[in-house]
Amino acid sequence: MDFLGVPFPVFAGQLLIGLINGAFYAVLSLGLALIFGLLNIVNFAHGALYMVGAFVAFLLLDVLGIGYWPALVLSPIIVGVFGMAIERFLLRPIADLDHLYGLLLTFGLALLIEGLFRQVYGVSGETYAIPAALQGGFNLGFMFLPTYRAWVIVAAVVVCGATWFLIEQTRLGATMRAAVENADLVRAFGVNVPLLVTLTYGLGVALAAFAGVLAAPIYSVNPLMGSNIIIVVFAIVVIGGLGSIKGAILSGFLLGIAEGVTRVYYPEASNIIIFVVMAVVLIVRPAGLFGKTA
Amino acid sequence: MKLTKTLLLTGAASMLALSANAQDSGSGISDDTIKIGLIADMSGPYSALDGAGSEAAIRMAIEEMGGEIDGKKITLQTADHQSKADIGSNIARQWADQDNIDLILGGANSGVGIALQEITSEKGVAYINNGGATNALTNENCAPETGLHWTYDTDALANGTAVAMVKEGNQSWFFITADYTFGHNLKNTAANAVQENGGEVVGEVSAPFPTQDFSSFLLQAQGSGAQVVGLANAGTDTQNAVKQAQEFGLTQAGQKLASLLLFITDVDALGLDAAQGLTLTTGFYWDQDDKAREWSAKYEERTGAKPSMVQAGMYSSALNYLKAVKEAGTDDAKKVVAQLKTMPIEDAFARNGKVRADGLMEHDMFLAQVKTPEESSGKWDYYNIIRTIPGADAFQSIEDGKCEAAKTAMAEGGASGASGTESTSGQAQ
């Protein structure tokens, strides 16, 4: 049975793999969209913090013997606190300046963090084993699905869903959004807006670290892993509509799939397809797929 | 046949030595200093297998010579080419014009390597490449009077592994190729070797460089039903592909992985669980014999790690260059290179080595297999050497190559060289 000139099993396999990669994109672009949407900061350090998340998991295991499951919670907390320190001491002083300054600052931070890890760990990368409970896989008939990859989809969907729920459906989320719309008014109601901003940045960073821990057993834990993925994630956020939570999640998954399909038909183009989509979206819908046209 | 080839080569080498002696009147050491420069990847993707370790290896060679030759000091300066040909070229030009450099080492990136060889040839500086894989360095881009290629090339890497695996009955191959010159170069050589030995290539996919996620490509390889999946890539790409091949059950289902360029630093990063069973070709393994072990122990004391084949090659090329300078009594690039072509290359790194007329340092390569965790006694104990591939089998012959200068030299040297052969090789031993 063929599907568009390709045997159906191959096509279905690539679709599933696209979905897995999309899961990473979704978690990363969600964090980025959250920070941009609520703080108006273009967080260029996001990729580096994703890398730090993976390294914290590696160090927890290597130095303290703490395994994958605790690391999945601990690493985002540790990196999230680090992120909050960045916001409090570096980003806040320049909050009133043009966005460009925040972008430059976080870009510089990314280079610094990456350089530091490169200095200490070199570039050949470290290994992180797949946890015992998630080893092996299922034979789906059309492909062999490693258990760990299935877990990545589940974890990403749950985390994305929970974040969306927090922002869009809870009182806390409503306050956060209100603080963006009119900080002075919200402050007048007795809400500590600066704290809210710090927490939001911490949450966005924690999401990056979470993606880093998810990625550690699949890719080599490498100081350069963040800079490889950050540009793609930026493109996804733009496609979804800058600052749109739902847009970031959905376009993350969708573009993962688009990439997977491209690998079947024209593999050489698989690393630029996202940018082609971005160009087309920007021409047709400048605000992005889910963005509000101002 | 092999004998005639050796005769011809030695003949050519002696001719080159003669003509070089005849041409140049000036001799001695310029500036009373022998200046060596290393242009390496100090911070990028190949810095683990090259970088600071290469610098340490060259320093060991200088110290072994006592830091000087007949009272003339040996110095070493280093720079980072950042894997960019233009940066490497600028440094080389500056060193040649302002610092009067005598030897440039490095270029662990094929693009940078070709650029460096061109400039050094133009400036009359000796150049030895370690780590740049492309066979163009001793083919269409050869500069046999000044430029040498030392540790390995794509022919030696791909041939060794592909031929050995086809002969073991692994007939059908699928290639995952890094989509740039180096990857295609490596894949083409391997594919030819597979076909010439009766195997077939059932499919290929070009993966963008660099790629993090190889699962799509691995799935295609799985679907092809090939017995061997050949990885024509390097560094992090190879690591990710190997790790994910295991995750997707390729190897468990009976397919074999062949990594056409694997460094010991890659195996160290992957861990034996993921890398076990990989077949590879290497120019050097620290545990290959006593001489290698002894030197590698000293290197480890200094750097905290065992040397990669590139780092060991750096040591070997610097040491032999310095010996040649001492022998020739000059640091004139053409004379030293001509001298090198008459010397047997045998040290901690090279076995049965010789510098050919086209600039290639032909030496034995090793077919190896990565150990299982049970077989390994600990860190760095990673390879079983399956067999030695004699240099003449591993590398492409000058006749089959595209270095016209070397072919002409051989044709001219052939007639007159034959008579002088015995005495020359006698001297060399």
Boltz contact constraints between the chains, C-beta under 6 A:
constraints:
  - contact:
      token1: [A, 10]
      token2: [B, 223]
      max_distance: 6.0
  - contact:
      token1: [A, 13]
      token2: [B, 219]
      max_distance: 6.0
  - contact:
      token1: [A, 14]
      token2: [B, 216]
      max_distance: 6.0
  - contact:
      token1: [A, 17]
      token2: [B, 215]
      max_distance: 6.0
  - contact:
      token1: [A, 17]
      token2: [B, 216]
      max_distance: 6.0
  - contact:
      token1: [A, 21]
      token2: [B, 213]
      max_distance: 6.0
  - contact:
      token1: [A, 122]
      token2: [B, 48]
      max_distance: 6.0
  - contact:
      token1: [A, 123]
      token2: [B, 45]
      max_distance: 6.0
  - contact:
      token1: [A, 123]
      token2: [B, 47]
      max_distance: 6.0
  - contact:
      token1: [A, 123]
      token2: [B, 48]
      max_distance: 6.0
  - contact:
      token1: [A, 124]
      token2: [B, 48]
      max_distance: 6.0
  - contact:
      token1: [A, 124]
      token2: [B, 265]
      max_distance: 6.0
  - contact:
      token1: [A, 124]
      token2: [B, 269]
      max_distance: 6.0
  - contact:
      token1: [A, 125]
      token2: [B, 269]
      max_distance: 6.0
  - contact:
      token1: [A, 127]
      token2: [B, 271]
      max_distance: 6.0
  - contact:
      token1: [A, 144]
      token2: [B, 248]
      max_distance: 6.0
  - contact:
      token1: [A, 144]
      token2: [B, 249]
      max_distance: 6.0
  - contact:
      token1: [A, 146]
      token2: [B, 247]
      max_distance: 6.0
  - contact:
      token1: [A, 219]
      token2: [B, 212]
      max_distance: 6.0
  - contact:
      token1: [A, 219]
      token2: [B, 240]
      max_distance: 6.0
  - contact:
      token1: [A, 220]
      token2: [B, 239]
      max_distance: 6.0
  - contact:
      token1: [A, 228]
      token2: [B, 212]
      max_distance: 6.0
  - contact:
      token1: [A, 263]
      token2: [B, 216]
      max_distance: 6.0
  - contact:
      token1: [A, 267]
      token2: [B, 205]
      max_distance: 6.0
  - contact:
      token1: [A, 268]
      token2: [B, 179]
      max_distance: 6.0
  - contact:
      token1: [A, 268]
      token2: [B, 206]
      max_distance: 6.0
  - contact:
      token1: [A, 271]
      token2: [B, 208]
      max_distance: 6.0
